[in-house]
Amino acid sequence: MDTPVVATLLQPAAPNWPDQIEAIRTLLGAPNNPAVFPSHFLRVVLPRIGGHIVQFQRNGQTVGVGFLFPRASGRSNSQFLANTSLVYTLRCHVLQGDLSLEELAEAAQRSLPESRVIPYDPAATHAFRRTSTVVDGWDMGAPSIDEAAAIRSLQKRIWGVSTDNLYPTDIHSTDFGCVQSEVVRSGNQVVAFLFGFYKHGGRPLPAGWDEGINRDWRLESQVLGVHPDLRGRGVATLLKVRQAEKARQAGIDIVNWTADPLLWPNAALNFGRLGAVAFDFVPGMYAFRNEMNRVPASRLALTWLVNSRRVLDRLRAPGGVRDLAGAGAVVVNDGSLQVDLTCAAPRIAIEIPQNWVALQAQSLSEAEAWRSATDTVLAHYIGSQPGNYIITSVARERERCYLVAE
């Protein structure tokens, strides 16, 4: 009789978590295996979406590795609330040839007895369902297999990253069942994309915000990319509006994502156009470096209540960028030069650079000073507890740019 396979869920709180991630990625053939996820995703994002890394052993020997992703169950919002059973896709990497995917899934399910685990082989051939709809003259829809590969190419072009930092193509397949994907086409070319992962739970909402909201089934919007030649033409907004529509169809009330607080175009889109808010700040969230992130990658965690009156009204009649004088906010930093941590005004304004990407390329020391100053301000003021501030909008004063919190 064969010795049973034992599944162990690795713990993100372990002090050697980053080393465990790199050891697993190396075991699976990174950086030369395109089916392996980027290091920063496995270290930071997978735990945030309620996912797990599973090590499979038999007789003390590692025989496989799996990644558990929250999976769309096909249930409605009301059905989800009535049935708390969680569904996962187990992304299996078999290291010993005589193991079946079903055997690994059964072992993983023993570690998560209240859940349902569906095995998935990233190396198999998978189905893609291309869709197409024209919105404001743009052809948008779920990607074909060739378009999924084009997402990788466009991501590499935009951020200038190595192939080891790109996402596997197969995650956009219908078989994976854990990702919402959308591309924008111009002719036969993919010129923009957006994808996000389904998510179990997340950070609590501020007191009084969660009435009638499904907090347990969310979407984590992960990567939005627009071809450099098309920036400023509203393509990113179209992608986010489409994402909100698809989230509602999936019974999702909350879309989360992270954003660099110093990127003004992103702030104008997220807070001014979409009506998202931010009450979580994570300094130095990612360790990676690329052309758009040359200093420690601090992030705001955004919350988008896609069924709220605030968001629905904003999408119909966008508030956009306010004038600082009319925002009624007290400025709490003079760029990177001076910060004020004593303000108790009802509304504050946090200055950010007008062009953060260019600043990083021109003067790394100045960029580091900006990051240090704004990290200090954001860590002090932003939060969801009484006395904290929530970022709700953006403002300008001539060439100076601000996040507005209240």
C-alpha positions as CSV (number, residue, x, y, z in Angstrom):
1,M,0.0,0.0,0.0
2,D,1.4,3.4,-1.0
3,T,2.2,5.9,1.8
4,P,-0.3,8.7,1.6
5,V,0.7,12.1,0.5
6,V,0.8,14.7,3.2
7,A,-0.1,18.4,2.4
8,T,1.4,21.2,4.5
9,L,0.2,24.8,4.2
10,L,3.2,27.1,4.4
11,Q,2.7,30.1,6.7
12,P,3.3,33.7,5.5
13,A,4.1,34.7,9.1
14,A,7.1,32.4,9.2
15,P,10.4,34.5,9.5
16,N,11.9,32.6,6.5
17,W,8.8,33.1,4.3
18,P,10.7,34.9,1.5
19,D,13.4,32.2,1.5
20,Q,10.7,29.5,1.3
21,I,9.2,31.3,-1.7
22,E,12.5,31.5,-3.5
23,A,13.4,27.9,-2.7
24,I,10.0,26.7,-4.2
25,R,10.4,28.9,-7.3
26,T,13.9,27.5,-7.8
27,L,12.5,24.0,-7.4
28,L,9.9,24.7,-10.0
29,G,12.5,26.0,-12.5
30,A,12.3,29.8,-12.1
31,P,13.3,32.0,-13.7
32,N,13.0,29.9,-16.8
33,N,9.6,28.4,-16.2
34,P,6.9,30.7,-17.5
35,A,4.2,28.8,-15.5
36,V,5.7,30.1,-12.2
37,F,4.3,33.3,-10.7
38,P,6.5,36.3,-9.9
39,S,8.2,36.3,-6.5
40,H,6.5,39.4,-5.2
41,F,3.0,38.0,-6.1
42,L,3.6,34.8,-4.1
43,R,5.1,36.6,-1.1
44,V,2.6,39.4,-0.8
45,V,-0.5,39.1,-3.0
46,L,-1.4,35.4,-2.7
47,P,-1.8,35.5,1.1
48,R,-3.8,38.8,0.7
49,I,-6.4,37.2,-1.5
50,G,-6.8,34.2,0.8
51,G,-4.6,31.9,-1.2
52,H,-2.1,29.3,0.1
53,I,1.1,27.6,-0.9
54,V,1.0,23.8,-0.3
55,Q,4.0,21.5,0.0
56,F,3.3,17.9,-0.7
57,Q,5.5,15.2,0.8
58,R,5.6,11.4,0.9
59,N,7.9,9.6,3.2
60,G,9.5,12.9,4.1
61,Q,10.4,13.8,0.5
62,T,8.8,16.7,-1.4
63,V,6.8,15.3,-4.3
64,G,4.8,18.3,-5.4
65,V,4.0,21.9,-4.8
66,G,0.6,23.6,-5.2
67,F,-0.9,27.0,-5.1
68,L,-4.4,27.4,-3.9
69,F,-6.4,30.3,-5.5
70,P,-9.9,31.4,-4.5
71,R,-12.1,30.2,-7.4
72,A,-15.4,31.5,-8.7
73,S,-18.0,29.0,-7.6
74,G,-20.8,30.2,-9.9
75,R,-23.0,31.0,-6.9
76,S,-24.9,34.2,-6.6
77,N,-24.2,36.8,-3.9
78,S,-27.1,35.5,-1.7
79,Q,-25.9,31.9,-2.2
80,F,-22.4,32.8,-1.1
81,L,-23.7,34.5,2.0
82,A,-25.8,31.4,2.9
83,N,-23.0,28.9,2.3
84,T,-19.6,29.7,3.7
85,S,-17.8,26.7,2.0
86,L,-14.8,28.1,0.1
87,V,-13.8,26.9,-3.4
88,Y,-10.1,26.8,-4.5
89,T,-8.3,26.0,-7.7
90,L,-5.2,24.0,-6.8
91,R,-2.5,24.9,-9.3
92,C,-0.4,21.7,-9.2
93,H,3.3,21.2,-10.0
94,V,4.1,17.5,-9.7
95,L,7.7,16.7,-9.0
96,Q,7.3,13.0,-9.0
97,G,5.8,11.4,-12.1
98,D,3.6,8.7,-10.4
99,L,1.3,11.3,-8.6
100,S,-2.1,12.2,-9.9
101,L,-3.6,15.7,-9.6
102,E,-6.6,14.2,-7.8
103,E,-4.3,12.7,-5.2
104,L,-2.7,16.1,-4.5
105,A,-6.2,17.7,-4.4
106,E,-7.4,15.2,-1.9
107,A,-4.3,15.8,0.3
108,A,-4.9,19.6,0.1
109,Q,-8.5,19.2,1.0
110,R,-7.6,17.3,4.1
111,S,-5.8,20.4,5.2
112,L,-8.8,22.6,4.4
113,P,-11.7,20.3,5.4
114,E,-14.4,22.9,5.0
115,S,-13.4,23.8,1.5
116,R,-13.6,22.3,-2.0
117,V,-10.4,21.9,-4.0
118,I,-10.4,21.6,-7.8
119,P,-7.1,20.3,-9.3
120,Y,-5.5,22.2,-12.2
121,D,-2.4,21.5,-14.3
122,P,-0.8,24.7,-15.7
123,A,1.1,22.6,-18.2
124,A,-2.0,21.1,-19.8
125,T,-3.9,22.6,-22.8
126,H,-6.6,24.9,-21.6
127,A,-9.7,26.6,-23.1
128,F,-9.9,30.3,-23.7
129,R,-13.1,32.1,-24.5
130,R,-12.6,35.3,-26.4
131,T,-15.3,37.9,-26.2
132,S,-15.7,41.2,-27.9
133,T,-17.8,44.3,-27.3
134,V,-17.3,47.8,-28.6
135,V,-17.3,50.6,-26.0
136,D,-16.6,54.2,-27.1
137,G,-15.0,52.9,-30.3
138,W,-12.7,50.4,-28.5
139,D,-13.0,46.6,-29.0
140,M,-12.9,45.1,-25.5
141,G,-13.3,41.6,-24.1
142,A,-11.8,38.5,-22.6
143,P,-8.6,37.4,-24.3
144,S,-7.9,34.5,-26.6
145,I,-4.9,32.3,-26.0
146,D,-2.8,34.5,-28.4
147,E,-4.0,37.6,-26.7
148,A,-3.2,36.2,-23.3
149,A,0.4,35.8,-24.5
150,A,0.3,39.4,-25.8
151,I,-0.6,40.5,-22.3
152,R,2.8,39.2,-21.2
153,S,4.6,41.0,-24.0
154,L,2.8,44.3,-23.3
155,Q,3.5,44.0,-19.5
156,K,7.2,43.6,-20.3
157,R,7.2,46.6,-22.6
158,I,5.5,48.9,-20.2
159,W,7.5,48.1,-17.0
160,G,10.7,46.9,-18.6
161,V,10.8,43.8,-16.3
162,S,12.4,40.5,-16.9
163,T,10.3,37.5,-17.9
164,D,10.6,36.2,-14.3
165,N,8.3,39.1,-13.3
166,L,5.6,38.3,-15.8
167,Y,2.4,36.4,-15.1
168,P,1.6,33.0,-16.6
169,T,-0.5,33.0,-19.8
170,D,-2.8,30.2,-18.7
171,I,-4.3,32.2,-15.8
172,H,-6.6,33.9,-18.3
173,S,-8.1,30.5,-19.4
174,T,-11.7,29.6,-18.4
175,D,-10.3,26.4,-16.8
176,F,-8.3,28.3,-14.2
177,G,-11.4,30.0,-12.9
178,C,-9.7,32.4,-10.6
179,V,-9.1,35.6,-12.7
180,Q,-11.2,38.2,-14.4
181,S,-9.4,39.4,-17.5
182,E,-10.1,42.1,-20.0
183,V,-8.1,43.4,-23.0
184,V,-8.5,46.4,-25.3
185,R,-7.7,45.8,-29.0
186,S,-6.7,48.1,-31.8
187,G,-6.9,46.2,-35.1
188,N,-5.4,42.8,-34.2
189,Q,-3.2,44.1,-31.4
190,V,-3.7,44.1,-27.7
191,V,-3.0,47.7,-26.6
192,A,-4.2,47.5,-23.0
193,F,-5.2,45.0,-20.4
194,L,-6.5,44.6,-16.9
195,F,-6.8,41.5,-14.7
196,G,-7.6,40.6,-11.1
197,F,-7.9,37.6,-8.8
198,Y,-10.9,36.5,-6.9
199,K,-10.4,37.0,-3.2
200,H,-11.6,35.5,0.1
201,G,-12.2,38.2,2.7
202,G,-9.9,41.2,3.2
203,R,-9.3,44.1,5.5
204,P,-12.3,45.2,7.5
205,L,-14.2,48.2,6.4
206,P,-14.5,51.3,8.6
207,A,-17.3,51.2,11.2
208,G,-20.7,51.6,9.7
209,W,-19.6,50.9,6.1
210,D,-20.4,47.3,5.8
211,E,-24.2,47.1,6.0
212,G,-25.6,45.0,3.2
213,I,-22.1,44.5,1.7
214,N,-20.6,41.1,1.0
215,R,-17.2,41.4,2.7
216,D,-16.2,37.8,2.2
217,W,-16.1,37.5,-1.7
218,R,-14.0,40.2,-3.4
219,L,-11.8,40.9,-6.4
220,E,-8.2,41.9,-6.1
221,S,-7.4,44.0,-9.2
222,Q,-3.8,43.1,-9.9
223,V,-2.3,44.7,-13.1
224,L,-3.6,47.4,-15.4
225,G,-1.4,48.2,-18.4
226,V,-1.9,50.6,-21.3
227,H,0.4,50.9,-24.3
228,P,2.5,54.1,-23.9
229,D,1.1,55.6,-27.1
230,L,-2.5,55.4,-25.8
231,R,-2.1,56.9,-22.4
232,G,-4.4,59.9,-21.6
233,R,-7.1,58.7,-24.0
234,G,-9.4,57.2,-21.3
235,V,-8.6,53.5,-22.0
236,A,-7.7,52.8,-18.3
237,T,-11.0,54.3,-17.2
238,L,-12.9,52.1,-19.7
239,L,-11.1,49.0,-18.4
240,K,-12.0,49.8,-14.7
241,V,-15.6,50.6,-15.6
242,R,-15.8,47.2,-17.3
243,Q,-14.2,45.6,-14.3
244,A,-16.8,47.0,-12.0
245,E,-19.6,45.7,-14.3
246,K,-18.1,42.2,-14.3
247,A,-17.6,42.3,-10.6
248,R,-21.3,43.1,-10.0
249,Q,-22.2,40.2,-12.3
250,A,-20.1,37.9,-10.1
251,G,-21.9,39.0,-7.0
252,I,-18.9,41.1,-5.8
253,D,-19.4,44.4,-3.9
254,I,-15.7,45.2,-3.1
255,V,-12.8,45.5,-5.5
256,N,-9.4,46.0,-3.9
257,W,-6.1,46.9,-5.4
258,T,-2.8,48.6,-4.4
259,A,-1.4,51.7,-5.9
260,D,1.7,53.8,-5.5
261,P,0.5,56.9,-3.6
262,L,3.0,59.1,-5.6
263,L,1.7,58.4,-9.1
264,W,-0.5,61.4,-9.9
265,P,-2.2,60.0,-13.0
266,N,-3.2,56.9,-11.0
267,A,-4.4,59.0,-8.1
268,A,-6.5,61.1,-10.4
269,L,-8.1,58.0,-12.0
270,N,-8.6,56.1,-8.7
271,F,-10.0,58.8,-6.5
272,G,-11.1,61.5,-8.9
273,R,-12.7,59.4,-11.7
274,L,-13.6,56.1,-10.1
275,G,-14.6,57.1,-6.5
276,A,-12.3,54.6,-4.8
277,V,-11.0,55.3,-1.3
278,A,-7.9,54.4,0.7
279,F,-7.7,53.8,4.4
280,D,-4.7,51.3,4.5
281,F,-1.1,52.2,3.8
282,V,1.7,49.7,3.5
283,P,5.3,51.3,3.4
284,G,7.8,49.3,1.5
285,M,5.2,46.7,0.4
286,Y,7.3,45.3,-2.5
287,A,11.0,44.7,-2.7
288,F,11.1,44.7,-6.5
289,R,12.7,47.3,-8.8
290,N,11.7,48.2,-12.3
291,E,11.6,51.3,-14.5
292,M,8.6,52.7,-12.6
293,N,9.8,51.7,-9.2
294,R,13.4,52.7,-8.5
295,V,12.9,53.3,-4.7
296,P,11.1,51.2,-2.1
297,A,7.6,50.4,-3.4
298,S,5.2,51.7,-0.8
299,R,1.5,51.2,-1.5
300,L,-2.0,52.5,-0.7
301,A,-4.5,49.7,-0.4
302,L,-7.6,50.9,-2.2
303,T,-11.3,49.9,-1.7
304,W,-13.8,50.3,-4.4
305,L,-17.4,49.7,-3.4
306,V,-18.7,49.1,-6.9
307,N,-22.4,48.9,-5.8
308,S,-22.3,52.0,-3.6
309,R,-24.2,55.2,-4.5
310,R,-20.9,57.1,-4.3
311,V,-19.3,55.0,-7.0
312,L,-22.3,54.7,-9.2
313,D,-22.8,58.5,-9.1
314,R,-19.1,59.1,-9.8
315,L,-19.0,56.9,-12.8
316,R,-22.0,58.6,-14.3
317,A,-20.8,62.2,-13.5
318,P,-17.1,62.0,-12.6
319,G,-16.0,64.5,-10.0
320,G,-12.5,64.6,-11.4
321,V,-9.7,66.8,-10.0
322,R,-10.7,69.5,-7.5
323,D,-9.1,72.9,-7.0
324,L,-7.2,72.9,-3.8
325,A,-8.7,76.2,-2.7
326,G,-12.1,74.7,-3.0
327,A,-11.3,71.5,-1.3
328,G,-11.2,73.0,2.2
329,A,-8.1,71.0,3.1
330,V,-5.0,71.8,5.2
331,V,-1.7,70.9,3.5
332,V,0.4,68.7,5.8
333,N,3.6,68.6,3.8
334,D,5.7,70.9,1.7
335,G,6.8,68.4,-0.9
336,S,9.6,66.4,0.5
337,L,11.0,69.3,2.6
338,Q,8.7,69.6,5.6
339,V,5.9,67.5,7.2
340,D,3.3,68.5,9.8
341,L,2.1,65.6,12.0
342,T,0.0,67.8,14.3
343,C,-2.9,68.7,12.1
344,A,-6.4,67.9,13.3
345,A,-8.4,69.6,10.6
346,P,-11.5,67.9,9.2
347,R,-9.7,67.5,5.8
348,I,-6.0,67.4,4.9
349,A,-4.1,67.5,1.7
350,I,-0.9,65.5,1.1
351,E,1.3,66.8,-1.7
352,I,2.7,64.3,-4.2
353,P,5.0,64.8,-7.2
354,Q,3.5,65.9,-10.5
355,N,5.6,63.2,-12.4
356,W,6.9,60.5,-10.1
357,V,8.3,58.3,-12.8
358,A,10.4,61.1,-14.3
359,L,11.5,62.3,-10.9
360,Q,12.9,58.8,-10.1
361,A,14.8,58.7,-13.3
362,Q,16.2,62.3,-12.9
363,S,17.2,62.3,-9.2
364,L,17.2,59.1,-7.1
365,S,18.1,61.1,-4.0
366,E,15.2,63.5,-4.4
367,A,12.8,60.6,-5.1
368,E,14.0,58.9,-1.9
369,A,13.3,62.1,0.0
370,W,9.8,62.3,-1.4
371,R,9.2,58.7,-0.5
372,S,10.5,59.1,3.0
373,A,8.4,62.3,3.7
374,T,5.2,60.9,2.2
375,D,5.6,57.6,4.0
376,T,5.9,59.4,7.3
377,V,2.7,61.5,6.5
378,L,0.6,58.6,5.2
379,A,1.6,56.2,8.1
380,H,0.7,58.9,10.6
381,Y,-2.7,60.0,9.2
382,I,-4.2,57.3,7.1
383,G,-6.3,54.5,8.7
384,S,-9.8,53.3,9.5
385,Q,-9.9,53.9,13.2
386,P,-11.5,57.0,14.9
387,G,-9.1,60.0,14.5
388,N,-7.6,58.6,11.2
389,Y,-8.2,60.0,7.8
390,I,-9.4,58.3,4.6
391,I,-8.2,59.4,1.2
392,T,-11.3,60.3,-0.9
393,S,-10.3,62.7,-3.7
394,V,-7.5,64.6,-5.3
395,A,-6.8,68.3,-5.9
396,R,-4.4,70.6,-7.7
397,E,-3.0,74.1,-7.1
398,R,-1.5,75.1,-10.4
399,E,1.3,72.5,-11.0
400,R,1.2,71.0,-7.5
401,C,-0.7,67.8,-6.9
402,Y,-2.5,66.5,-3.7
403,L,-4.2,63.6,-2.2
404,V,-7.2,64.8,-0.2
405,A,-8.2,62.9,3.0
406,E,-11.0,63.4,5.5
